[in-house]
Amino acid sequence: MAPLTTTPESLSSSTASFYTACDSTMERSTTASSRSQTLPCPYRAARQLHHELAAHCQIFLEEQLYTSAIHLLNSILASGISRRSPPTKPALIPPPRHLALLNTLIVHPIHTTRAETPDLLQVSALALDYLRNILTVVGPINAGFRAAFQYHAPSRWTRRSGYTSDSDMSDGDSSHDYDSIKGKMANQSGLWTRGQDLWTTVGWAFNTSCLHPHRWRYWKLWLEFMLDVLEMDWAERERLDNASHEPETGQSAERASSTAVRAQSMIAMHVWPDTDGQMALKRIMKALFADGTSMYVASFPEVFDKETRGPKKACVTNKRKRDSVLDLENNKFGDYFDDECFSSGMSEPPTPPKLRTGGRNAENPGPWQQTGLVESVHLRLRFFKLLSAATDDLGKPGDLLRLYENFSFYIKSLPLELFALFVSQRENPLVPEVHVSILKQLFSCLLPSRYQDPQKIDPVAHAQGCLTTAMLQHCYACLPANTVALEDNAKLSLVVESAIQLLWLSDVLEYSEDFEAACEEGMRAREAKAKKRRLGKGRSDARDVVAEDVLAGSQERIRALLCAARIMAVD
């Protein structure tokens, strides 16, 4: 029987785990990139800016002439590039602190949602454009993004930056540190100080997808860029590891040597921040599922001060403009003695309306219907894909199993509408092998304890971490959920549907009448079990109405898949 096999290696000694440390020749699919191991470096070499250019850029940045600084840096980066022949000279890149400041400008309120002029608003787009250019041309490693995009305590920046006093940088200091910039934006008000760590920042960014659409617009761009950086950094380090790997070494030495470069990756820096190698799993999972509810807002507060406020009020209202007539003979001095411009200009800007989230009850099912949150699902899955790859290669024994268990637990706890987005086979960044691992974990969470052990049905496939048609038929598809809740039975139906779709898309679904009968048995069982709850209640609440519709729709799609499989089997 043709199985669909998971590829994450099991570092657990449990034989019941669906992760295996098998020695198959199957290509590892949980990595962030599946590029060939023999590809040469796709990036241009790089070196730091010359002394004069670095000083020139620093002046622009410290004087807040960000547009001029970015235009200069783009011109420097483009120099030497020819369409006819590859460049022979290394590209010139700015110091890490310059890159860190540009990253802050992408999402800082002053240049996004609180921008008072088009010029200020333009800075955010220009900064993102330059950072993407440098990522494409020289790559994340040559660009020094690992050194640039690190979080620091405010006290450290105070000691290094000298933004508190001009006397900190003496005229006779010949060893000027061009990686130190004066100004609040580059120091105590910057993203890399205010954000505390990556997962605090990511958690707040995902909170804005539900609560603050005007902020989510920019945080979404920042998340997309940072994911590109993390993924490309991992892929390039994987290429370097593969290029330096020596097959003749022993097995234990082989694993250490083949991941030496990846161990210094940006994602590893944020997943294992402590020297003891402990994985910050709980905080990572919490950040990936932040939804703007009170618990997540308390855990991941806003990054910038008064971040959610809108632009400042105009210093002169329309009414005042009409009254501001200069007539000296009649003692009308226009706005000459009017200090409203100064007083209102310093007043706190208005706060844009905040989306109501409430609780997840029948009358208010929660924020999951917001467009921003639906958009965020793809980004959350991209983070998990990268985490899966890093944990598989660098984690301690049991880390990978705990990662999937925690991720699946959070998915199982989601409201039904969002649960469907996570488990469906619509276009998403996860590879089939990761889907199999998640689906099998969800089966174990949703099915009653009496469900048959898949190891007894297909021992070989189970040992290799596979999902097969036989497993679906005898273990998963034929049973109701472990509760009478309509929502749980609808979720189980969605998982069964997703598993059938996954086998179908992978061309390993084997139709039989017994398989169709098992699926029909499971659909009847789930409907009957959920009906017991409906009969015992006075009336259905809003959540049950939604769950009933989802369950019916899922059953229709399962029957459509079975019909298509039956036709294909006959042909």
PENORGI-V998812 format. One record per pair of residues at least 4 apart in sequence whose C-alpha atoms are under 6 Angstrom apart, sorted by the first residue. I is the first residue (numbers start at 1). GAP is how many residues later the second one is. D is the distance in Angstrom with one decimal. If there is no record, write none. Layout:
{{I;GAP;D} {I;GAP;D}}
//
This chain:
{{2;506;5.5} {3;463;5.8} {3;464;5.9} {3;465;4.9} {4;462;5.2} {4;463;5.2} {5;460;5.6} {5;461;4.0} {6;427;4.2} {6;459;5.2} {6;460;5.8} {7;21;5.9} {8;11;5.9} {9;10;5.5} {9;11;5.0} {9;12;4.7} {10;9;4.3} {10;10;4.4} {10;11;5.2} {11;386;4.4} {11;387;5.3} {12;385;5.9} {12;386;5.1} {18;447;4.3} {19;446;5.3} {20;444;5.7} {30;359;5.1} {31;358;4.5} {32;199;5.9} {32;354;5.6} {33;202;5.5} {37;202;5.8} {37;205;5.9} {43;94;5.8} {43;95;4.7} {43;96;5.6} {44;93;5.9} {44;94;4.6} {45;45;4.6} {46;44;4.5} {46;45;4.5} {46;46;5.8} {46;96;5.7} {47;45;5.2} {48;44;5.5} {48;45;5.1} {48;46;5.9} {49;5;5.6} {49;43;5.1} {49;44;5.5} {49;45;5.6} {57;12;5.5} {58;4;6.0} {60;5;4.8} {60;9;5.4} {61;4;5.7} {61;5;5.6} {62;120;5.8} {77;14;6.0} {80;7;5.9} {81;6;5.4} {95;84;5.4} {96;52;4.2} {97;51;5.9} {97;82;5.1} {100;48;5.2} {100;49;5.9} {101;85;5.3} {102;25;5.4} {104;4;5.9} {104;86;5.9} {104;87;5.2} {105;19;5.4} {106;18;4.3} {106;22;5.8} {107;111;5.7} {109;4;5.1} {109;5;5.1} {110;4;4.8} {110;5;5.0} {111;4;4.8} {111;9;5.1} {111;10;4.8} {111;13;5.8} {112;9;5.5} {113;197;5.9} {114;196;5.2} {114;197;4.0} {115;5;5.6} {115;6;5.4} {134;4;5.8} {135;4;4.5} {135;5;5.6} {138;4;5.6} {140;5;5.5} {140;93;5.4} {145;4;5.7} {146;120;5.7} {151;41;4.5} {151;42;5.8} {151;46;5.6} {152;41;5.3} {153;40;5.8} {154;34;5.6} {154;39;5.8} {157;4;5.5} {157;30;5.9} {161;19;5.0} {161;20;5.8} {161;21;5.9} {162;6;5.4} {163;19;4.3} {163;20;5.3} {184;4;5.4} {184;5;5.1} {185;4;5.0} {185;5;4.9} {186;4;5.2} {188;5;5.8} {191;4;5.4} {194;109;5.7} {195;6;5.3} {195;108;5.4} {199;4;5.8} {199;85;6.0} {199;88;5.7} {200;100;5.5} {203;84;4.1} {203;87;5.5} {203;97;5.5} {204;96;5.0} {205;14;5.6} {206;84;5.7} {207;83;5.6} {207;84;5.1} {207;85;4.2} {208;4;4.6} {208;8;5.1} {209;4;5.9} {209;7;5.1} {209;163;4.5} {209;164;5.0} {210;82;5.6} {210;163;5.7} {211;81;5.9} {211;143;5.8} {211;144;5.0} {216;4;5.6} {223;4;6.0} {227;4;5.9} {228;4;5.9} {229;4;5.9} {237;24;5.5} {237;25;5.2} {241;4;6.0} {241;17;5.1} {241;18;5.9} {241;20;5.9} {245;13;5.4} {249;5;5.7} {250;4;5.7} {253;4;6.0} {254;4;5.8} {259;4;6.0} {268;4;5.7} {269;4;5.5} {271;8;5.8} {272;5;5.4} {272;6;5.9} {272;7;5.1} {288;92;5.7} {290;6;5.5} {292;4;5.9} {292;5;5.8} {296;4;5.8} {297;4;5.2} {309;40;6.0} {309;41;5.7} {309;42;4.1} {310;39;5.7} {310;40;5.5} {310;41;5.4} {310;42;5.9} {311;38;5.6} {312;37;4.3} {315;26;4.2} {315;29;5.7} {315;30;5.3} {316;25;6.0} {320;4;5.9} {324;10;4.0} {324;11;5.6} {325;9;4.6} {326;6;5.5} {326;7;5.0} {326;8;4.6} {327;5;4.7} {328;4;5.5} {340;4;5.7} {341;4;5.6} {357;9;5.4} {357;10;5.1} {359;7;5.7} {360;4;5.8} {360;5;4.3} {360;6;4.7} {361;4;5.1} {362;179;5.7} {362;180;5.0} {362;181;5.4} {382;47;5.9} {384;4;6.0} {387;4;5.9} {388;4;5.9} {390;4;5.7} {391;4;4.4} {391;9;5.7} {392;8;6.0} {395;4;5.6} {402;4;6.0} {404;4;5.9} {414;5;5.5} {420;4;5.8} {424;74;5.6} {443;4;5.7} {446;35;5.5} {446;36;5.9} {447;34;4.9} {447;35;5.1} {448;34;4.3} {451;24;5.8} {452;23;5.0} {454;17;5.7} {455;4;4.5} {455;7;5.4} {461;5;5.0} {462;4;5.4} {471;4;5.4} {472;4;4.8} {472;5;5.3} {473;4;5.7} {473;42;5.2} {473;45;5.7} {477;19;5.8} {477;42;5.3} {477;45;5.6} {478;40;4.9} {478;41;5.5} {478;43;5.5} {478;44;3.7} {479;43;4.7} {480;45;5.3} {480;46;4.3} {481;8;5.1} {484;45;5.4} {484;46;5.0} {484;49;5.9} {485;45;5.9} {486;44;4.9} {486;61;5.9} {487;60;5.1} {489;37;5.7} {490;57;6.0} {490;61;4.5} {497;61;5.7} {501;4;6.0} {503;5;5.2} {503;6;4.9} {504;5;5.1} {511;54;5.9} {540;4;5.8} {544;4;5.9}}
//
